Structures are given as C-alpha cells and as structure tokens.
Amino acid sequence: MKNVIAIIDIGKTNKKIFLFDENFEVCFQNSTKFKEILDDDGFPCDDIKSIENWIFEEIKKVQNNSLYNLKAINFSTHGASLVYLDKQGNRITPLYNYLKPLDINDFNEFYQQNGGVEEFSRATASPAYGMLNTGLQMLWMQKDKPETWQKVHSILHYPQYLSYLFTKKVTADFTSIGAHTATWNFDVMDYHPWLKKAGISLPEPVNGEKAILAEINGQQVAVGSGLHDSSSSIIPILEKEKNNDFVLLSTGTWIIAMNPFSLETLTQHQLKNNCLCFMTPKKQQVKSSMQFLGRIHEVYLEPFSKHFNVDINTHLELDLDEKLCQNLITKNARVFLSEGIDTNFEANESLLNNFSLYKTAYYQLIFEISKKVISGINLITDKDKAIKNIFISGGFNRNNIFIAFLKLLQKDVVIKISECKNESALGAALMMKNYL
C-alpha cells in the first residue's frame, strides 16, 4: 500500500485529480470536464455543485482503493474566483466567471478614494482588470446584489473553498491573495486598508506548508489550504534551482512569465503593460507579466481549420521551418494581435484572407504571440540582473515553433523545457511533504 497525496487541480477547462507517491511521482491521475451552467444573471459559469460532487467521489475512490493510503489532500485552482458563505457555512452564490463583464467606470469613486487608478493598481500589483480583481468582485456584490451581500459571513478564494469542503475551516493563502486581487498592499505586504473601510473581513493568510487534520470518511487526513495554480507551478522549479535566477513561462489559457528574483518594486510603466506581482506560499513577491495569449491561440484553431479545410490539430503536425521563422521576424508584420494590450479574445476570421497557406498563417500567429511573450519577459527583468534561463511549462512547451521563435528573438538566454510535469499539482503536493 502506497502513502499518497491527492491533489485536486482545477483549470478553467480540465478538472484533474493526481496521486503523488513518496517520491513525488504521479501514480494515478484522472481528468474530466464539465459543461458550464448559467449564473443568476444568465452569464456562463462553472458548475460548482457538480465539481464538488466529483471531488468527493474521487477522494472516496482513493480511500476505498487498497493500493493507496491517503495521507494528505491539497488543491490548485485558477484564480479570480470567489465563494461566499452564510453564517451556517453554506455557499450562497454561483462561482462567478472571471470573464463576466464588469464596467471599471462603476468603480471610479473607489479608485479616487484610494489614490487613483494608477497608484492603487501599482500598490496592489493589480491592473484594473474588472472581475479578474476579486476585490472588485466583492464591491460589485455589495453594490449590485445587496440582498445576497447581507447574508455573506465569510469570503473564500476558490482553492480555500475546496479545502473548506473537507475542513470546514475558513482560511486564506498568500498565493491566492497575491494574485491580482486588489486586496493586498505590496508596499507593506499586508491587506489594503480599503477592506476594513468597506466592512470586509478576510482571513489572515496561512503558511502554505501547514495543513489541517480532518476526518474524511472515517479517516484522518491532512488537508492543505490550497494554492493559486500559476503561483503553485513555480514551486517545483524554485526547489530544484535553489538560488539560480530564472524566469518561468507558465503557458496555458494565460501565458504568464514569472520572475521570483526581481527585487524592484512594480512601476507604473510595467503596470500599464500587463505586469503585476504574485506571491509564493511563503509571502515572496513574484514579478510577473500576464497575457491572455493562450486563449487567443485557442480561439483561432477552429477558424484556421475551416478556412484552410484541414484538421483542427494540424498545427501539431507542422515541421519546424527555421527559415520561415527568420523571414517572419525580418518582416516583423502585425496581423492577428493588437499593438498594445490585447482585449479582443475572439477570432477575426477575415484576417485569414491574407494567407494562402495554413502553415504561413499559423507561423505568423505564433510569431506575434512569441514577440509579446519576449516583451513581457524583458519588462519583468531587473535592470542590473539579466536573466540567463527561461523555463517553459504547460502546453506550449511542446510547441517547437513557439520555442524556435523565442530562441531567435532572445538569443542571449537559454530556453529550458521544464522537466516537471503537472507543475501546479506538483507544487501543491510539495507543500504537503511533511504529512506523508
């Protein structure tokens, strides 16, 4: 019987469970998807009830399997998602989608009261992202749903809510609070005073290595407080590389460049160019550039397939053509992406009329994505501390065209494919190593 740590890893698309053994090797995994439902405003959101039921079922299966001895559970989820509980500890809202429209202009007075948009965003390392700022989600709830707000007793970020399902303890962690929430003041490394003024009380963040012992189906199990997935993904490389400087490129729906070695505070210039800060489980600043480029890549695959009459996965079969890469870099044309920050995440199919071949169109899209990624990396690099190594994790680390563009665009760094698989889940598992 193997001692194992179970990790519930919740992405926007895939919901996964991993079992890690004492060597932190995956000895079991399972993945599923859920159809979105509509929230109380008619906007698509995750089916949190079905996700809860799936988690309970998967944990029970592990406990009933004679091959495994479940010692600990932890959680890794996407950020920008809150759960509201009433006095009885019951969830009272849907899991609102962070893509739900929120008019920033509705918060002009709030920003003015807290030093203006630019200064407040800089201090909280939270660009004015609307629903992606969970602090603004709370204010939106206060203003637009007062009847529901009156019932709110506790507020949890998504990973901590999943932990709460098993422990019934209301917790917070640094990785979730530090992820563009507009609730944390990075200048003083504490909650921002606006929360108290608004009558909002959030739990004190706990060290990510501390778990709560809970009885689950008659068995004592250590339950972690959960982690924001992007911040969790940097933990395995931090542990392996120790003091060697690097940037981690976490690639998925979002492409996030993370520099845990930046000592400089966030600047207005960085903020205006999609930079922000995350935090490690131990309260360490992680200067980051966050761009929705994986989503843009994803939404173009189907139009590419239809326009050129090819299979949707044709991009996976393209051979690497370095000469074409170099030609596109020399031309330096812009077709698919905007010059500044991309805000349109739907495909513009008419742009494909510029191309006669699928290959050329796809290479052009990847060139533009790669160029923005390099710009993001350069923005989060301290002036006197050149980065030598870039680790790539996530789906794009298998995209040879993307990697080739990065190497050609930034010749003075070494591009490394992260040897870690399932980094977010592994990071969450490593936090539980003392309980194996």
TARACOR-V230717 format. One record per backbone hydrogen bond with DSSP energy under -0.5 kcal/mol. CO is the residue of the C=O (numbers start at 0). NH is the residue of the N-H. Records with the same first field share a line. If there is no record, write none. Layout:
BEGIN
CO: NH + NH
END
This chain:
BEGIN
1: 68
3: 70 + 71
4: 19
5: 73
6: 8 + 17
7: 9 + 75
8: 10 + 15
9: 77
13: 10 + 15
14: 31
15: 8
16: 29
17: 6 + 19
18: 26 + 27
19: 4
20: 23
24: 20 + 26
27: 18
29: 16
31: 14
36: 44
38: 41
42: 38
44: 36
45: 47 + 94
46: 50
47: 51
48: 52
49: 53
50: 54
51: 55
52: 56
53: 57
54: 58
55: 59
56: 60
57: 61
58: 62
59: 63
60: 64
61: 64
63: 65
64: 67
66: 1
67: 69
68: 3 + 70
70: 221
71: 5
72: 223
73: 7
74: 226
75: 9
76: 228
80: 157
82: 155
83: 91
84: 152 + 153
85: 88
89: 85
93: 95
94: 45
96: 99
101: 103
102: 105
103: 106
104: 107
106: 110
107: 111
108: 112
109: 113
110: 113 + 115
111: 114
114: 118
115: 119
116: 120
117: 121
118: 122
119: 123
120: 125
121: 124
122: 185 + 186
124: 276
126: 128
128: 131
129: 132
131: 133
132: 135 + 136
133: 137
134: 138
135: 139
136: 140
137: 141
138: 142
139: 143
140: 144
144: 148
145: 149
147: 150 + 151
148: 151
153: 84
155: 82
156: 160
157: 161
158: 162
159: 163
160: 164
161: 165
162: 165 + 166
163: 167
168: 170
171: 205
172: 176
173: 177
175: 178
176: 180
177: 179
180: 134
182: 191
183: 185
184: 187 + 188 + 189
189: 184
191: 194
192: 196
193: 197
194: 199
195: 198
198: 200
199: 201
203: 171
205: 173
206: 209
211: 222
213: 215 + 220
214: 216
215: 218
218: 215
220: 213
221: 72 + 223
222: 211
226: 76
227: 231
228: 232
229: 233
230: 233
231: 234 + 235
233: 237
234: 238
235: 239
236: 240
237: 241
240: 243
246: 248 + 390
247: 249 + 257
248: 250 + 392
249: 255
250: 394
252: 293 + 294
253: 251 + 255
254: 256 + 290
255: 249 + 257
256: 288
257: 247 + 259
258: 261 + 286
266: 270
267: 271
268: 272
269: 272 + 274
270: 273
273: 289
275: 287
276: 179
277: 285
279: 282
280: 207
283: 279
285: 277
286: 258
287: 275
288: 256 + 290
290: 254 + 292
291: 295
292: 296
293: 297
294: 298
295: 299
296: 300
297: 300 + 301
298: 302
299: 303
300: 304
301: 305
302: 306
303: 307
304: 308 + 309
310: 313
312: 315
313: 316
314: 317
319: 321
320: 324
321: 325
322: 326
323: 327
324: 328
325: 329
326: 330
327: 331 + 332
332: 334
342: 344
346: 348
347: 350
348: 351
349: 352
350: 353
351: 354
356: 360
357: 361
358: 362
359: 363
360: 364
361: 365
362: 366
363: 367
364: 368
365: 369
366: 370
367: 371
368: 372
369: 373
370: 374
371: 375
372: 376
373: 377
374: 378
375: 379
377: 380
379: 381
381: 384
387: 413
388: 246
389: 415
390: 248 + 392
391: 417
392: 250
393: 396
394: 397
395: 398
397: 399
398: 402
399: 403
400: 404
401: 405
402: 406
403: 407
404: 408
405: 409
409: 412
412: 414
413: 389 + 415
415: 391 + 417
421: 425
422: 426
423: 427
424: 428
425: 429
426: 430
428: 431
429: 432
431: 434
432: 435
END
